[in-house]
Amino acid sequence: MSIAYLAQPGQQQELEWIGGSTFSVLLDSAATEGQLTVGRFAVEKGEAPPFHMHTREDEVFLLISGTALVWSGDDEAVEMEEGGIIYLPRNVPHGYRITSDRADLLMIATPGGIEGMFRMAGRDRSTPRPDGFELSQELMAAAADEFGQVVLGPPR
């Protein structure tokens, strides 16, 4: 049996993201010939991206540990428990808010490419963190636009 691509932990890129959270690029579109992106978020209580939708990819989230409130479309928030999984088709507005002290989320997006947004706006943690560094709202908005994300409103 052959392995088409294996990314050991030391080969996975870790990016600083919203609120000091991290997004690790486990498999990117280059490794999967554009088929998918697999990433992992390590986040703290209260972390919440803007309410948004993806125009280019479908997304799956698996909550490895922790709890979160999840909004999809016009639906009321639902509590996502540890081990819960959600499928979010492209063009469906959604958002989440972490309700546990910490959470670990696995994200799969297909087709691949969304990692470009995280790389454009995030900070590679393998480089020294500049004093006073903050993720720029302007750069995050530009990255979202560049990679087909539509911000629909503030975090919920």
Contacts in CASP RR format, 6 or more apart in sequence:
PFRMAT RR
TARGET T0000
AUTHOR 0000-0000-0000
METHOD contacts of the structure
MODEL  1
MSIAYLAQPGQQQELEWIGGSTFSVLLDSAATEGQLTVGRFAVEKGEAPP
FHMHTREDEVFLLISGTALVWSGDDEAVEMEEGGIIYLPRNVPHGYRITS
DRADLLMIATPGGIEGMFRMAGRDRSTPRPDGFELSQELMAAAADEFGQV
VLGPPR
5 27 0 8 1.000
5 31 0 8 1.000
5 32 0 8 1.000
7 26 0 8 1.000
7 27 0 8 1.000
7 31 0 8 1.000
12 24 0 8 1.000
12 25 0 8 1.000
12 26 0 8 1.000
13 24 0 8 1.000
13 25 0 8 1.000
13 28 0 8 1.000
13 119 0 8 1.000
13 124 0 8 1.000
13 126 0 8 1.000
14 22 0 8 1.000
14 23 0 8 1.000
14 24 0 8 1.000
14 25 0 8 1.000
14 124 0 8 1.000
14 125 0 8 1.000
14 126 0 8 1.000
15 22 0 8 1.000
15 23 0 8 1.000
15 24 0 8 1.000
15 25 0 8 1.000
15 118 0 8 1.000
15 119 0 8 1.000
15 122 0 8 1.000
15 123 0 8 1.000
15 124 0 8 1.000
15 125 0 8 1.000
16 22 0 8 1.000
16 122 0 8 1.000
16 123 0 8 1.000
16 124 0 8 1.000
16 125 0 8 1.000
16 129 0 8 1.000
16 133 0 8 1.000
16 135 0 8 1.000
17 23 0 8 1.000
17 41 0 8 1.000
17 118 0 8 1.000
17 122 0 8 1.000
17 135 0 8 1.000
18 47 0 8 1.000
18 49 0 8 1.000
18 135 0 8 1.000
19 44 0 8 1.000
19 47 0 8 1.000
19 135 0 8 1.000
20 44 0 8 1.000
21 41 0 8 1.000
21 42 0 8 1.000
21 43 0 8 1.000
21 44 0 8 1.000
21 47 0 8 1.000
22 41 0 8 1.000
22 42 0 8 1.000
22 125 0 8 1.000
23 39 0 8 1.000
23 40 0 8 1.000
23 41 0 8 1.000
23 118 0 8 1.000
23 122 0 8 1.000
24 39 0 8 1.000
24 40 0 8 1.000
24 41 0 8 1.000
24 42 0 8 1.000
25 37 0 8 1.000
25 39 0 8 1.000
25 115 0 8 1.000
25 118 0 8 1.000
25 119 0 8 1.000
26 38 0 8 1.000
26 39 0 8 1.000
26 40 0 8 1.000
27 36 0 8 1.000
27 37 0 8 1.000
27 38 0 8 1.000
27 39 0 8 1.000
28 37 0 8 1.000
28 112 0 8 1.000
28 113 0 8 1.000
28 115 0 8 1.000
29 35 0 8 1.000
29 36 0 8 1.000
29 37 0 8 1.000
29 111 0 8 1.000
29 112 0 8 1.000
29 113 0 8 1.000
29 115 0 8 1.000
32 112 0 8 1.000
34 111 0 8 1.000
34 112 0 8 1.000
34 113 0 8 1.000
35 110 0 8 1.000
35 111 0 8 1.000
35 112 0 8 1.000
36 108 0 8 1.000
36 109 0 8 1.000
36 110 0 8 1.000
36 111 0 8 1.000
36 112 0 8 1.000
37 57 0 8 1.000
37 107 0 8 1.000
37 108 0 8 1.000
37 109 0 8 1.000
37 110 0 8 1.000
37 112 0 8 1.000
37 113 0 8 1.000
37 114 0 8 1.000
37 115 0 8 1.000
38 106 0 8 1.000
38 107 0 8 1.000
38 108 0 8 1.000
39 106 0 8 1.000
39 107 0 8 1.000
39 108 0 8 1.000
39 115 0 8 1.000
40 64 0 8 1.000
40 104 0 8 1.000
40 105 0 8 1.000
40 106 0 8 1.000
40 107 0 8 1.000
41 103 0 8 1.000
41 104 0 8 1.000
41 105 0 8 1.000
41 107 0 8 1.000
42 102 0 8 1.000
42 103 0 8 1.000
42 104 0 8 1.000
43 98 0 8 1.000
43 102 0 8 1.000
43 103 0 8 1.000
43 104 0 8 1.000
43 105 0 8 1.000
44 98 0 8 1.000
44 101 0 8 1.000
44 102 0 8 1.000
44 103 0 8 1.000
45 98 0 8 1.000
45 99 0 8 1.000
45 100 0 8 1.000
45 101 0 8 1.000
45 102 0 8 1.000
46 97 0 8 1.000
46 98 0 8 1.000
46 99 0 8 1.000
47 97 0 8 1.000
47 98 0 8 1.000
47 103 0 8 1.000
48 95 0 8 1.000
48 96 0 8 1.000
48 97 0 8 1.000
48 98 0 8 1.000
48 155 0 8 1.000
48 156 0 8 1.000
49 95 0 8 1.000
49 96 0 8 1.000
49 155 0 8 1.000
50 95 0 8 1.000
50 151 0 8 1.000
50 152 0 8 1.000
50 153 0 8 1.000
50 154 0 8 1.000
50 155 0 8 1.000
51 71 0 8 1.000
51 93 0 8 1.000
51 94 0 8 1.000
51 95 0 8 1.000
51 151 0 8 1.000
51 152 0 8 1.000
51 153 0 8 1.000
51 154 0 8 1.000
51 155 0 8 1.000
51 156 0 8 1.000
52 93 0 8 1.000
52 94 0 8 1.000
52 95 0 8 1.000
52 144 0 8 1.000
52 149 0 8 1.000
52 150 0 8 1.000
52 151 0 8 1.000
52 152 0 8 1.000
52 153 0 8 1.000
53 90 0 8 1.000
53 91 0 8 1.000
53 92 0 8 1.000
53 93 0 8 1.000
53 94 0 8 1.000
53 149 0 8 1.000
53 150 0 8 1.000
53 152 0 8 1.000
54 88 0 8 1.000
54 90 0 8 1.000
54 91 0 8 1.000
54 109 0 8 1.000
54 114 0 8 1.000
54 148 0 8 1.000
54 149 0 8 1.000
54 150 0 8 1.000
55 90 0 8 1.000
55 91 0 8 1.000
55 148 0 8 1.000
55 149 0 8 1.000
55 150 0 8 1.000
56 90 0 8 1.000
56 111 0 8 1.000
56 113 0 8 1.000
56 114 0 8 1.000
56 147 0 8 1.000
56 148 0 8 1.000
57 90 0 8 1.000
57 109 0 8 1.000
57 110 0 8 1.000
57 111 0 8 1.000
57 112 0 8 1.000
57 113 0 8 1.000
57 114 0 8 1.000
58 87 0 8 1.000
58 88 0 8 1.000
58 89 0 8 1.000
58 90 0 8 1.000
58 109 0 8 1.000
58 110 0 8 1.000
59 87 0 8 1.000
59 88 0 8 1.000
59 90 0 8 1.000
59 107 0 8 1.000
59 108 0 8 1.000
59 109 0 8 1.000
59 114 0 8 1.000
60 85 0 8 1.000
60 86 0 8 1.000
60 87 0 8 1.000
60 88 0 8 1.000
60 107 0 8 1.000
60 108 0 8 1.000
60 109 0 8 1.000
61 70 0 8 1.000
61 80 0 8 1.000
61 85 0 8 1.000
61 86 0 8 1.000
61 88 0 8 1.000
61 96 0 8 1.000
61 105 0 8 1.000
61 106 0 8 1.000
61 107 0 8 1.000
62 83 0 8 1.000
62 84 0 8 1.000
62 85 0 8 1.000
62 105 0 8 1.000
62 106 0 8 1.000
62 108 0 8 1.000
63 80 0 8 1.000
63 81 0 8 1.000
63 82 0 8 1.000
63 83 0 8 1.000
63 84 0 8 1.000
63 85 0 8 1.000
63 103 0 8 1.000
63 104 0 8 1.000
63 105 0 8 1.000
64 82 0 8 1.000
64 83 0 8 1.000
64 104 0 8 1.000
64 105 0 8 1.000
64 106 0 8 1.000
65 82 0 8 1.000
65 83 0 8 1.000
65 100 0 8 1.000
65 102 0 8 1.000
65 103 0 8 1.000
65 104 0 8 1.000
66 81 0 8 1.000
66 82 0 8 1.000
66 98 0 8 1.000
66 99 0 8 1.000
66 100 0 8 1.000
66 102 0 8 1.000
66 103 0 8 1.000
66 104 0 8 1.000
67 79 0 8 1.000
67 80 0 8 1.000
67 81 0 8 1.000
67 82 0 8 1.000
67 98 0 8 1.000
67 99 0 8 1.000
67 100 0 8 1.000
67 103 0 8 1.000
68 79 0 8 1.000
68 80 0 8 1.000
68 96 0 8 1.000
68 97 0 8 1.000
68 98 0 8 1.000
68 99 0 8 1.000
68 100 0 8 1.000
68 103 0 8 1.000
68 105 0 8 1.000
69 77 0 8 1.000
69 78 0 8 1.000
69 79 0 8 1.000
69 80 0 8 1.000
69 96 0 8 1.000
69 97 0 8 1.000
69 99 0 8 1.000
69 156 0 8 1.000
70 77 0 8 1.000
70 78 0 8 1.000
70 79 0 8 1.000
70 80 0 8 1.000
70 86 0 8 1.000
70 94 0 8 1.000
70 95 0 8 1.000
70 96 0 8 1.000
71 77 0 8 1.000
71 93 0 8 1.000
71 94 0 8 1.000
71 95 0 8 1.000
71 96 0 8 1.000
71 156 0 8 1.000
72 86 0 8 1.000
72 88 0 8 1.000
72 92 0 8 1.000
72 93 0 8 1.000
72 94 0 8 1.000
72 95 0 8 1.000
73 92 0 8 1.000
73 93 0 8 1.000
73 94 0 8 1.000
74 93 0 8 1.000
77 156 0 8 1.000
79 99 0 8 1.000
80 86 0 8 1.000
80 96 0 8 1.000
88 94 0 8 1.000
93 152 0 8 1.000
95 155 0 8 1.000
95 156 0 8 1.000
97 155 0 8 1.000
97 156 0 8 1.000
113 147 0 8 1.000
114 147 0 8 1.000
114 149 0 8 1.000
116 143 0 8 1.000
116 147 0 8 1.000
117 143 0 8 1.000
117 144 0 8 1.000
117 146 0 8 1.000
117 147 0 8 1.000
117 148 0 8 1.000
117 149 0 8 1.000
118 143 0 8 1.000
120 139 0 8 1.000
120 142 0 8 1.000
120 143 0 8 1.000
120 146 0 8 1.000
120 147 0 8 1.000
121 135 0 8 1.000
121 136 0 8 1.000
121 139 0 8 1.000
121 140 0 8 1.000
121 142 0 8 1.000
121 143 0 8 1.000
121 144 0 8 1.000
122 135 0 8 1.000
122 139 0 8 1.000
122 143 0 8 1.000
123 129 0 8 1.000
123 133 0 8 1.000
123 135 0 8 1.000
141 151 0 8 1.000
143 149 0 8 1.000
144 150 0 8 1.000
144 151 0 8 1.000
END
